Amino acid sequence: MSWEFSTEPEFGEQLAWMREFVDETIAPLETLDLDDDAFRTAIAPLQREVKARGLWAAHLDPELGGQGFGQVKLGLMHEVIGRSRLAPYVFGNQPPDSGNSEILARFGSSEQKERYLFPLLAGTMRSAYAMTEPDAGADPTLLTTAAVQDGADWVLDGRKWFITNASVADFFIVMAVTDPDAQPHWRASQFLVPAGTAGLSVERELGSMEDPRPRPDRLDNHAEMTLAGVRVPGGAMLGERGAGFSIAQSRLGPGRIHHCMRWVGQAQRALDMLCERALYRFSHGSVLAEKQTVQNWIAESWAELNALRLMTLQAAWVIDTHGVRAATTHISAIKFWGAGVLHDVIDRALQAHGSLGYSSDLPLEDMYRRARAARIYDGPDEVHRQAVARRVLRGYAAPGDHRPTELAPARRIQAERLVAELSQPLQHGGGDRGGARRR
Ligand SMILES: Cc1cc2nc3c(=O)[nH]c(=O)nc-3n(C[C@H](O)[C@H](O)[C@H](O)COP(=O)(O)OP(=O)(O)OC[C@H]3O[C@@H](n4cnc5c(N)ncnc54)[C@H](O)[C@@H]3O)c2cc1C
């Protein structure tokens, strides 16, 4: 048996380099209001540096230009990358492109890889993932966007909502119902649709807490779009017909580890700011660090962050050693737990900074607004809580007599019997010692 919490020295050195690079070179870019082109130009030399260090698109296997690190190492990398919202672009693993490249690598045909995956990895194409609809989000079995076969083609009709990068994407992965009469989770398939295909239109950019008045055609915007008679060839289907949901699940599994570790990094940055503030801000006779409330904030944040970090790394370890399916409960648990920790730690740091924290002279207000979304995307927290509870409950059965296993009067009778037996000469055996009614 071994429990290992250390990082191998060589990889530790890479992480240390990344930490400095993210904090000193990438994070300052957050303060500039760059448009899409200027941002691409600014990060191009930084991307080259990352590539030279062998850290580019590390979520993919080596034959695709990744590192084949496995989820634990990737998790540790994402913890550092998560400190700045811009760092994923510099390291070639920004959502939704990273998740899209993973499913293209796993389920794409060689033509699809050639046309979409390799340019995506090279950074010459961008993508969007179009699943959510105005009337179907948390429960994707309610999707209505339809794909109907017409000769060798498929024709797609429907409406999609909150699609990140829709206005700048070169292609879309669209989830559409191909088999309405199949079992609910086998009704949909995924299609690769190039931007500009007739009938596909981005209706409007959506204002949100990230950006109430989004500028058009900007990276990270979210948009509403329609598909009206969008015709694609049969070869545009990604993976098997009807396998849309299982592909979506495989896209989200490891992706949630990366999200959660990025949240650890974001929350750690907030905690760094909280601690710094506590040590210099003087109020009512002492620095904030001497107020018990602020000490509680620091202690709670530290403990919650460490719990999240360990839970997430454990989930990563389960994926690496037993596969994604074995980690399902862990993955759901870190999703809702992590979103809460992210929110609470940033909230405390913002509060400790008072009006300065609320102002955009610090990154905290931006971090706070973005953190709120974490409780909604990748499945709302409530759905993940429900999933965890259901799976935990599978390990139990109701007592046949509808009386709690631990009921004291019954236990007492059991204990008295046991004591009586034990006080007899040794010829008697153990007897029934009960035990929790766990399956
Ligand atoms: C920043 C951001 C980026 C996004 N990017 C994309 C993208 O690129 N592509 C894409 O396809 N989608 C994207 N989405 C959409 C996202 O996937 C959905 O918002 C999410 O699946 C929830 O769906 P909904 O918003 O329709 O909420 P609804 O389905 O309307 O749910 C609303 C609320 O109902 C409650 N609820 C729902 N089900 C249950 C349940 N079983 N038990 C208890 N409570 C429940 C929850 O509180 C939930 O928040 C993005 C969303 C955000 C916020």
Ligand as a Chemical Component Dictionary entry (heavy atoms), coordinates in Angstrom:
data_LIG
# 
_chem_comp.id                   LIG 
_chem_comp.type                 NON-POLYMER 
_chem_comp.pdbx_formal_charge   0 
_chem_comp.three_letter_code    LIG 
# 
loop_
_chem_comp_atom.comp_id 
_chem_comp_atom.atom_id 
_chem_comp_atom.alt_atom_id 
_chem_comp_atom.type_symbol 
_chem_comp_atom.charge 
_chem_comp_atom.model_Cartn_x 
_chem_comp_atom.model_Cartn_y 
_chem_comp_atom.model_Cartn_z 
_chem_comp_atom.pdbx_ordinal 
LIG C1  C1  C 0 -20.504 30.688 -18.496 1  
LIG C2  C2  C 0 -21.309 29.617 -19.197 2  
LIG C3  C3  C 0 -20.827 29.042 -20.354 3  
LIG C4  C4  C 0 -21.575 28.067 -21.026 4  
LIG N1  N1  N 0 -21.092 27.546 -22.201 5  
LIG C5  C5  C 0 -21.837 26.627 -22.863 6  
LIG C6  C6  C 0 -21.370 26.102 -24.129 7  
LIG O1  O1  O 0 -20.313 26.476 -24.630 8  
LIG N2  N2  N 0 -22.145 25.180 -24.774 9  
LIG C7  C7  C 0 -23.334 24.736 -24.244 10 
LIG O2  O2  O 0 -23.956 23.884 -24.868 11 
LIG N3  N3  N 0 -23.806 25.240 -23.067 12 
LIG C8  C8  C 0 -23.100 26.175 -22.377 13 
LIG N4  N4  N 0 -23.563 26.698 -21.194 14 
LIG C9  C9  C 0 -24.887 26.314 -20.721 15 
LIG C10 C10 C 0 -24.823 25.361 -19.531 16 
LIG O3  O3  O 0 -24.377 24.103 -19.939 17 
LIG C11 C11 C 0 -26.226 25.335 -18.911 18 
LIG O4  O4  O 0 -26.448 26.621 -18.356 19 
LIG C12 C12 C 0 -26.390 24.282 -17.850 20 
LIG O5  O5  O 0 -26.386 22.988 -18.411 21 
LIG C13 C13 C 0 -27.720 24.464 -17.084 22 
LIG O6  O6  O 0 -28.788 24.536 -17.983 23 
LIG P1  P1  P 0 -29.827 25.783 -17.887 24 
LIG O7  O7  O 0 -29.021 27.032 -17.796 25 
LIG O8  O8  O 0 -30.800 25.652 -18.963 26 
LIG O9  O9  O 0 -30.530 25.592 -16.469 27 
LIG P2  P2  P 0 -31.915 24.831 -16.209 28 
LIG O10 O10 O 0 -31.891 23.496 -16.865 29 
LIG O11 O11 O 0 -33.031 25.755 -16.522 30 
LIG O12 O12 O 0 -31.821 24.662 -14.638 31 
LIG C14 C14 C 0 -32.046 25.811 -13.811 32 
LIG C15 C15 C 0 -31.832 25.427 -12.364 33 
LIG O13 O13 O 0 -32.774 24.420 -11.999 34 
LIG C16 C16 C 0 -32.238 23.639 -10.955 35 
LIG N5  N5  N 0 -32.274 22.220 -11.334 36 
LIG C17 C17 C 0 -32.227 21.680 -12.565 37 
LIG N6  N6  N 0 -32.268 20.335 -12.490 38 
LIG C18 C18 C 0 -32.331 20.018 -11.169 39 
LIG C19 C19 C 0 -32.380 18.794 -10.432 40 
LIG N7  N7  N 0 -32.350 17.601 -11.050 41 
LIG N8  N8  N 0 -32.420 18.871 -9.072  42 
LIG C20 C20 C 0 -32.432 20.081 -8.445  43 
LIG N9  N9  N 0 -32.378 21.244 -9.091  44 
LIG C21 C21 C 0 -32.329 21.216 -10.433 45 
LIG C22 C22 C 0 -30.775 24.104 -10.755 46 
LIG O14 O14 O 0 -30.709 25.005 -9.679  47 
LIG C23 C23 C 0 -30.468 24.827 -12.064 48 
LIG O15 O15 O 0 -29.458 25.813 -11.902 49 
LIG C24 C24 C 0 -22.835 27.660 -20.502 50 
LIG C25 C25 C 0 -23.311 28.240 -19.331 51 
LIG C26 C26 C 0 -22.574 29.221 -18.681 52 
LIG C27 C27 C 0 -23.140 29.845 -17.429 53 
# 
loop_
_chem_comp_bond.comp_id 
_chem_comp_bond.atom_id_1 
_chem_comp_bond.atom_id_2 
_chem_comp_bond.value_order 
_chem_comp_bond.pdbx_ordinal 
LIG C1  C2  SING 1  
LIG C2  C3  SING 2  
LIG C2  C26 DOUB 3  
LIG C3  C4  DOUB 4  
LIG C4  N1  SING 5  
LIG C4  C24 SING 6  
LIG N1  C5  DOUB 7  
LIG C5  C6  SING 8  
LIG C5  C8  SING 9  
LIG C6  O1  DOUB 10 
LIG C6  N2  SING 11 
LIG N2  C7  SING 12 
LIG C7  O2  DOUB 13 
LIG C7  N3  SING 14 
LIG N3  C8  DOUB 15 
LIG C8  N4  SING 16 
LIG N4  C9  SING 17 
LIG N4  C24 SING 18 
LIG C9  C10 SING 19 
LIG C10 O3  SING 20 
LIG C10 C11 SING 21 
LIG C11 O4  SING 22 
LIG C11 C12 SING 23 
LIG C12 O5  SING 24 
LIG C12 C13 SING 25 
LIG C13 O6  SING 26 
LIG O6  P1  SING 27 
LIG P1  O7  DOUB 28 
LIG P1  O8  SING 29 
LIG P1  O9  SING 30 
LIG O9  P2  SING 31 
LIG P2  O10 DOUB 32 
LIG P2  O11 SING 33 
LIG P2  O12 SING 34 
LIG O12 C14 SING 35 
LIG C14 C15 SING 36 
LIG C15 O13 SING 37 
LIG C15 C23 SING 38 
LIG O13 C16 SING 39 
LIG C16 N5  SING 40 
LIG C16 C22 SING 41 
LIG N5  C17 SING 42 
LIG N5  C21 SING 43 
LIG C17 N6  DOUB 44 
LIG N6  C18 SING 45 
LIG C18 C19 SING 46 
LIG C18 C21 DOUB 47 
LIG C19 N7  SING 48 
LIG C19 N8  DOUB 49 
LIG N8  C20 SING 50 
LIG C20 N9  DOUB 51 
LIG N9  C21 SING 52 
LIG C22 O14 SING 53 
LIG C22 C23 SING 54 
LIG C23 O15 SING 55 
LIG C24 C25 DOUB 56 
LIG C25 C26 SING 57 
LIG C26 C27 SING 58 
# 
